[in-house]
Amino acid sequence: MSAEPSTAEKNGVILIRQGVGREEYALPEGATLGDLLREAELNRHDQEIFINGKLLEDTLVLPQGVIVSVVPRPRIASITGSCWEGVGMFHDDPTFKELCDSVEASREAEKDRS
């Protein structure tokens, strides 16, 4: 068995992902990883990317003079699919605290009426 990919694999890119399995994409010459991710409609949030079994950051060679920027990922509920992830953003908002206090007081009043 040869360690080199088969001819079919050389003409395409194999993408393996959990829950989907193996998919082959025929990308034009010079296509980037970003092109593959867009073609596959893959959301990178909270996922590791491996190329030939190595983490992406361990396979990418940096050309001399390249500028690398690191920024936090936006925490938007629609990206992760959970509306509860955005709840914490209100903890320092005095209006939100007032709302919570009001709801709690309303619940206590209901208990007293029962």
N, C-alpha and C positions, 0 to 999 in steps of 0.2 A: 504494500500500500504506500503510495506516494504522499509526502507531507505537503505537496503543492495542491492548491485547489483545482478542481476539475475545470475543463474548458467552459462549461456552463456557468460556473461561479465567476470566472474571469470576465464574462460579458455582463454580469449583473452583480448586485450587492445582496447578500443574505442578511436579513434582519430577523433576529429571534427575540421574541418578547413573551413574558409570562401571560398566560391566558389566551394567547393567539397562536404561539408556536413559530414555525419557520415560514418566512415569506421571502420571495425573491423579487427584487426591483431592478428593472433595466433603466439605468440612469445614463445620461450623456457623458461622454468623456469630460473630465474636469469638474464633475459634480462634487459638491461639498457634503459634509455630514449634515449641515443645515438643510440642503436640498432633499436628502433622504428623509430626515425627520418631518419636513413639511409634506413630502409625498405620502408618507405613512400616517400623516395626521397624528403624530406622536407628541404628547405633552411631556416635556422633560422634568416637570416639577416633581421633586422627591424621587427621582430615578437615577441610577448610576448607568453610565454608558461605557461599554467595553468594545474595543476593537481587537479582533483576533485574540480574545481572552485577556487583554490588558486594559486597565482603566484608561479612559480617554486622555486624562492629563499625563499619563505615563507614556503615551504613544506620540503625542504631538511635539514635534521638534520646533523650537522657537528660532526664527531667523534673527540675525543680529540687528539690533535697532528696533525690534518690534515693541509696541506699547501694549501692555496687559493691564486691563482695568478690572477691578473686583467691586461689584456693587451688590447690595442686598436684593434678594428676590422680593417682588411685591407680594404682600399678603392680601390677596383678593379672594373672597369666598368663591367666586365663579371659577377660579383656576383650580382650586382643590376640590370643589364640589360640596364643601361643607359650609353652611351659613354660620355655624357656631364658631368657626375660627376667627371671625371678625368681632365677636362680642367683647373680647378683651380690650379693644381699642377705645372703649368708652370709660374705662375705669378711672381716668383722671378728669373726666368731664363732670363739673358740678351739677349740670342739668340732669345728667344721667343718674347721679346719686340721688337727687331730689325725686326723680321718677321712681327709683327703686324704693326709697323711703315711703313714698306715697302708696305704692302697690302693697308694701308690707303693712302699712297702717290700715289699708282697705281690707286686707285679709284678716288682720286682727279684729277689726270691727265686725266682720262677718262671723268670726268664731264667737264673739261675745253675744251676737244676736241669736245664735243657734242654741 
